[in-house]
Amino acid sequence: MRNNNGRLIAVVASVAVAAVAIGATLAYRQGPQTAKADVAPLTSTPSPTPTPSTTPPAPTLSNVPSKPPLTTGTESTVNVNKLSDGRAPQVPYLIGRDVRSGSKTVATIPGKGSVLSVGQLQGTVLAVVMYEPDGDGTELLKLSSGDTVRRTPDVSSLVTTSDQTGAAYAASRLSSLGVTTKGGTVYAESGDSVQSLKLPNSWEVQVLAYTDGKVYYRASDKETGPWKLYSWVPSAAKAELIKAVISPTAVSANGNTAAAMPVRNDDGTCSNVVQVPSGTQFFRTCEFQVRGFTPNGATAYGDEDNAEGFCSGISAAFEANSGKTLHKWKGCFQEMAAEDDQHVLVVAYASAVGQTEKIKTAIIRCTITTGACERATPIGTDTPLVIGS
């Protein structure tokens, strides 16, 4: 099934009805992890610090992701209830209707519509929410001091720059069936400036990254056509088509690497990790769907293809330039995002798989190289959780 905005909204609405929201975070720990063992807390005793090498590191090509630290691929099972408590997520995140940064609440989202994504922009909070009561449509709320709220209609995707000085978002109107209609607009905002690019003949417009002064977004020429990748410099009259990248699903924070999903069949989909703009393929996986990258682009992460229900049973991290599996986590996961180059955050179930009432979830942090995890938020019951940008 195509991963369009309508599907996203339907999934999020279903999660809201089930009162399930989850997030996960990966935390760095020294020392190896035993294969297929229960995930250990991040507070384990670190291994001795090795003697620094006097040999200079080998140079790397500027457009090829550098390799993360070497490790042996292992598997571990995550039991959220047994994890130790760690620090709060170091990226914006949502608990209930509160947007937090670390342990501090920075804003409360007004209204009752489900919150799809959140981010911060120079001291303000951005949130993509569904119209009340979770109807056909979305909007972007910008929350400033003094309870000032600015609303931008039809926005369904949001990204921010790594330093939170800029934000990009895209608007596509939804039909009564919850699917996008023809036409859309891409916005770029920084300071008091908001610039826009109208795309009257495009379908399913979605922003993927905002980096190095460029907004990367995807769109289709036809209602059922493949996604194409574009880069747009705000204030430019038109965007540049990146022809070699077909059906993009994610772009790294440095803009050098992308995930694409060109192969779709009855058995599922395959993800390619490719170089931007050449399209050179680094690796392909038909077992997982690649969802994103660490900030330096060295590590890709994703979850198992054809996951059923509200969660994925396996999430994994890979070397972006080879596809080598760094670690697999088994459990019940929904959202996954990079916190930094060493850790991922995950919304994870603490309840039994299949439970539909009084769902317990938490955001956890896991270390990519070792697989060790800890809770980044307390376990909540029927509490919406969203990992922001």
Secondary structure, DSSP 4 states (H G I P E B T S, - for coil): ----HHHHHHHHHHHHHTT---EEEEE--SS---TTEEPPPTTSPPPPPPPPP-SPPPP--TTSPPPPPP---EEEE--GGGPPB-PPPSS-EEETTEEEETTEEEEE--SSSPEEEEEEETTEEEEEEEPTTT-S-EEEEEEEGGGEEEEEETEEEEEE-TTSS-EEEEE--B-TTS-B-S-EEEEEEETTEEEEEEETT-EEEEEEEEETTEEEEEEESSTTSPEEEEEE-TT-SSPEEEEEEESEEEE-TTSSEEEEEEEEETTEEEEEEEETTT--EEEEESSEEEEEE-TTSSEEEEEETT--TTSEEEEEEEETTT--EEEEEEEEEEEEEESSSSEEEEEEE-SPTT--SS-EEEEEEEETTT--EEESS--EES--EEE--
